[in-house]
Amino acid sequence: MTPAAPGISRRDLEGLGLSTAGEPVRISALAGGVSSDIYKVEAGGRVFVVKRALARLRVADDWQAPVERNRHEADWLETVARIRPGAVPAVLARDDEVGLFAMQYFDPAQFPVWKERLRTGEVDLCTAEAVGRSLAAIHAATAHDRTIAERFATGAIFHAIRLEPYFEASARRHPDAAGRLLDLSARTLNTEIALVHGDVSPKNILAGPRGPVFLDAECAWFGDPAFDLAFCLNHLLLKSLWIPAAASRLLDAFAALDTAYRSGIAWEPPAALERRTAELLGALLLARVDGKSPVEYLGPAERALVRDISLDLIAAPPESPREVARIWAERTGG
């Protein structure tokens, strides 16, 4: 038997009903957890994942976040499983009091992480389109739903794990843009429309054979659906600098995702959501070089370029993501 990893014990597994006393258990820490301890567990002939949220995130800056987000993540997974079957891992067991839950494990051979596929230059437009369609379907199914709004009244957590470390931290480093960034943070927090994932990044999406699978919904919140769209589109722009040979294809993926999402907007005028998305894109670009969680794959020259473009976008926000992509391509040569 492999000894239990520091963040989870046999007692935890037995408490979840996923292991019995005396049976062989193998626990392996999974890489990549910035905000949680994540473990692959083999017990009783089953393989599954157990996740426990951290109070202090693993970044250079001091970044604290409420651990009850673990419960809301499990709630998000269970809610979305009813809306979009197969688009999330099944929750197998949960202990909200202890602050952990177990979920379905996906074999990486069949469910590669989308970020890793992009890193190798494999930019599949069908995956981008499917991500856009799935996000729009989740937002459409939960828009203006007061029961969902009450269940995910998690604005304080969203502020602590997204708005403060992204927009407000960037504002402290850029006094000239601070007023716009702080205003955007406040307006975003007060925009309550649909169920938001809050961390729709390629590293949190598996490119499954039947469509994307969304992971890591720790920021789950009833708020502005434009945040999810902008968050994912932002990563495609940044990765066009990371992988120059695939830059043009990544911009095509940006357009494919945006178009697929836009076709599913049924809860508000599309132009209104597009304006908010474009404004969020400028701020998110800046946040990923000067916020508390900068992307790890850009060098000093690329960071400076992103900073210059983002500050211009914040000062004069475009009307749509398409316009942001056009400006980005002109400035980066993509």
Helices and strands as residue ranges (DSSP letters): H 10-15, E 25-29, E 36-43, E 46-53, H 69-83, E 91-95, E 100-104, H 114-119, H 125-142, H 146-151, H 155-158, I 159-168, H 169-173, H 175-189, E 194-196, G 202-204, E 205-208, E 211-214, E 221-223, H 225-242, G 244-246, H 247-262, H 270-290, H 300-315, H 321-332
